[in-house]
């Protein structure tokens, strides 16, 4: 009988002690935080790109007043 990845993970968790489980949780949280940072960096990169484009257009078409 083949073991599914989910079953293999569950069996591994069954034999872990508390400290090993904590280490796994810390590792997973680190992966998730890294992913969130990547998403944030991509969002920031896109925002900066749009700002640069808007500033270039502003230079081409004259100054536009910003509303406060």
Secondary structure by P-SEA (a helix, b strand, c coil): ccccaaaaaaaaaaaccaaaaaaaaaaaaaaaaaaaaaaaaaaaaaaaaaaaaaaaaaaaacbbbbcc
